[in-house]
Amino acid sequence: MANSKRKRILVAVDESQQALDAVRYVSRTVSPEETEVVLFHVVTRVPESFWDTEKEPGYQYRIISITEWEKQQEQLIKEFMENANNILLDAGFPQEAVVVNIHDRQAGIARDILTESLNNYNAVVVGRRGVSELKDLVLGSIATKLVEKIAHVPLWVVGGRPGCDKILLCMDNSEGAMRAVDYVAEIMDGRPNLEVTLFHAMRGLNVFQEVFGKSFGSEKEKEWRAEMERELEEAEKALKSVFEEAGNRLQKAGLDASRIRQMIVKGVTSRAGAILEEAKRGEIGTIVIGRRGLSKVKEFFMGRVSNKVIQMAREKTVWIVS
């Protein structure tokens, strides 16, 4: 019987390699002793309406081909679940902490995953691309739908085969950013080898000059620049206190202070680009970002920076924390 105190991770899988890589990522990221992993697969069967074609020519051949297709799909997902189960067992998860849930499609793949995610999970994990997705697409259709719909529980979108020992935690002055800090502390509890970079990308005067500079006459430009410099300095000062509080919370959760970095990058033209550049430069596999930052406006239900990071981080894992 599973330990009721365990954290619960829902991993939505098909039989793709990316889904297996998502399982590997989970196996290396969370504590086997404290986590239950639910491997959730939605089975798409032939609709009932298909079998109403009994009088049509070729009906018997259709039955044979569709029946064989369904058997093949069942065998593929069976083999996948065995492989996924072995990955988790090899990582130290006890058998009772690995749950296989093969679910007959009801409302649709994404909607059925969404419904399952309401059952007290600490995270929902999905690969960027599934078996039916072309590799040149930015984000798979199921992952896209889940990003749009799942806001009640953090969503992990796994791309490629990222490492899990380094986290880039995107910060601002919002309550959401501090919730992301607490979430990382909760999920990563007991990971002594973890490194966390608290990161903020700050636009520079050059960006504001392009947007607003032409609105001022030359006699006002000097005054405007002085005011903008003062505001940027105040913003940086406020961020330092936020970073200090975030570091304290991570240390309280057991992370050594030497493994916590603070970084404020100034003068960027694209905050999402700066986040991805730092993740690449530091060989950081996991990016943690709030669904929305300081702006409370629901722009396509996602903040602009969050949305860009998710779309562009093809070989990284992005945690979206609401």
N, C-alpha and C positions, 0 to 999 in steps of 0.2 A: 504493500500500500504506500502511495506517495506521501511524502512529508508535506502536510498542509501549510507549513511555514516557508516552503520553498518559493523563490521567485518563479514566475511562469513566463516562458517565452514561446510565442506562437510563430512557427516558421512555415510560411506558405510555400509549398513546393509543387513543381511538376517533375518531369523526368529529365530536365535539362542539366547540363554541366554547371550552369550558373547557379541553379538551385542547390546542387551538391556543394559548390563553393560557399554558398551562404551557410550551409550546415557546418562546414569546416570553420568558417569564421566564428560562428556561435560557439563551437566546441572549444575554441581557443580564447574566447573573450570572457565568458561568465564562469563562475565557480561551479564545478560538477557537484559538489557537496550541498550546494544551496539553491540549485536551479532545476526546475522541471522543464523539459523541452517537448513541445507538442508539434509533431510533424503533420501538417494539415494539407491534404490533397483533395481537390474538388474533381470528381469524376464527371466527365461530359459523355452522356450516353446518347444513342440515336433517339430522336424525339418520337413520341407515340404516333404522331401523324404519318411518319414514314411507313408504318405497318398497315396503313389504310390503302395501300396500292396493290393489294393482292391480285386484282384483275388485270393489272397492267402487264404488258409483255416484258419478259426478263425479270419478273418478280422473284423467281427462285434464285437466280444468279445474284440479285441484290441481297437476299437474305444471307447467302453464303459469304459474300464479300464483307458485308457489315458485321456479321458474327465473327469472322476472322479478325477484322479490325479491332473489335471490342476485346477479344481475347488477347491480341497483341498488346493493346494499351494496358490491360490488367497485368500482363506479365512484366511490362516495362516498369510500371509503378511499383510492383512487388519487388523487383530487383533493385530499384532505386531506394525503397524503404529499407531493404536489407543493408545496402551500402551505407546509407545515412545512419542507421542504427549502429553499425559497426564503428563508424567514425566517432560517434558520441561515446560508445563504450570504451574504445581505445583511449579517449581523452580522459577517462576516469568517471564518466557518468554511470551510476548504478542503473541496472535495467529498469527498475521501477520508476526512474526519473525520465524515461524516454517513452512518450506516448505516440502511437501511430493512429491517426484519425483520417480514414478514407471516407469522404463524404459525397453522397450523390448530389449532383447539382440541383439547386432549387431555384433561386432567383437569378443566378448568374455567378460566374467565378468570383469576381471582385466583390459583389454583394454578399455572397456566402462567406467569404473571408471576413468582411466587415461585420457580419452578424456574429461569427465565432469570436471575433476580437472583443466583443462586449463581455466575455466571460472571465473577467478579472485577470488580465494579463499585464505584465510589466513591460512588454515590448512585442511588436509585430515585426517580423523580418521577412523581406521579399527580395529576390534577385532583380536586377535591373531589366534583364531580358529573359524570356522563357523560350520554350522550344519553337514557338511559332513566330518569333520576332527576328527580323533582319538585323544583322549586326551594325548596319549603318544608321539605324534609328537611334535617336537620342535617348529615348526611354521607352521601355516596353509598355504596351497598352494596359496591362493589369497593374503594373507598378504605378503608372500615371494615375489611374483611377483611385488606387489606395492613397496616394499622396494627397489627392483632392478630398477624399472622404474621411480618412482616419485622423481625427484630431483629439480623441479622448484618451489615446494611449500613444507613447512614442513609437515612431515608425523607423525601422532601419532599412535603408535601401543599399543593398550590397552589389558593388560592381567589381568585376575582375576577381583577383585574389589578394586583397589588401592585407597588410599586417594589422595586428590588433594591440601592439604594445605602446603605440604612440597616439595620442588624441589631440586634435586641434579644437579647442573649445572657444567658439566665437562669442565675444562679449560685447555688450553695450550697457547702458544704464537702466535697462528695462527689468521688470520683475521676471519676465520670461527667461532672461539670460541667467539669473540666479537660480531659477527652477532647473535650468539645464545643468548648472553646477551641482545642485543637490542630487539630480538624477544620475549623473556620472558617479558621484560618491556612492550612491546606493548600489548601482549595478556593478561597479568595479571594486566593491568592498573586498579586501583581502588580496589584491593584486600588487605585490611589492615591486614588481618589475615595470609597472606602468609609468609612462611619462606624459604629463599634461602640459600643453602650451595654452595659456590664456591669451587670446589674440583679439586685437581690434584694429581695423583699418580706418584711418581718418582721412577724409578728403582735405585737400590743401587749398590755399588761397587761389591757386591757378584755376582750379575747377570753378570756384565761386565767381572768379573774374569772368570766365567765359559765359556763365549763366546770367550774372547780374551786372557785370561791369559796364555794359553799354547803357544801362538804365541811369547812370549817374553822369553828371557833367564833370569836367576835369577838376573843377574847384572842390568837388565833393569826394573825389576818388581817394585822396589821402585820408580823409576822415573815415571813409568806409573801410579802407584797408586796416586802419588802426582798430576799428571796432571789431572786424572779423578776426584779427589776430588775438584780441582780448578774449573773444568767445571761444576760439580754438584752444587757447591756454586754459581757460576755465573747464572746458570739456575734458582736456587731458588730465587735469588735476582731479576732476571727479572720477574719471576712469581708474586712476591709481588707487583710490579708496575702494572702488568696486573690486579691483584685482586683489587687493589685500584681503577683503572679506571672502572672496572666492577661494583664495589660497588657504585661509584659516579653516574654511569648511572642508576642503579636501584633506588637509592635515588631520583634522578631527576624525575623518573617516579612515585614517591610517596611512595616507600617502606621505612619504618623506618630503620635506621642504626642498631638498636638493633635486627632486624630480618634478618640480613645478616651475615652469618658465613663464615669464610675462613679456608680451611683445605688443607694442603700439607702433604701427606703420603709418607714417604721415605722408600727405601729398598724393594719395592714390587717385586715379581717375575712375577705377572700378573696384568697389569693395569686394564683390564676388571674385573678380580676377585676382585680387590680392590674397584672398583666402586660399584659393586654389594654388597660387604660386608658392605660398608658404608651405602648404601641404606637400607639394612636389619637392621643394627645396629641402625640407626636413625629413623627407621619406616618411611622412605621417599617413597612416592608412585610414584613420577614422576622423571624420569631421562632425562635430556636434553643433547644431545651430537651432535657434528658436524658430518656431513657425512664423512669428511676427516679432519685430523688434519694438523700437520706441513708437512707431506709428501704429495706431489702433485701427486704421482703415483696413478693411478686409478686401484687399486687391486680389481678385481671383482666389480668395481664401488663403493666399500665401503672401508673405512679404516678398518684395522684389528681389532682395539679396538672397533670401532663402531659396526662392524658386530658381534663380540663376545657378546657384551652387549645385542644387540637385540635378539640374539638367546637364551641367558641364563636368561633374565629377565622375567620369565614366569608369575609372579604375580605382575608385575609393568607395568606402562605406560612409554614407551620410545618415546621421541620427537626427530626426526631426522631432524636437521636443515642444509640445504645446504649452 
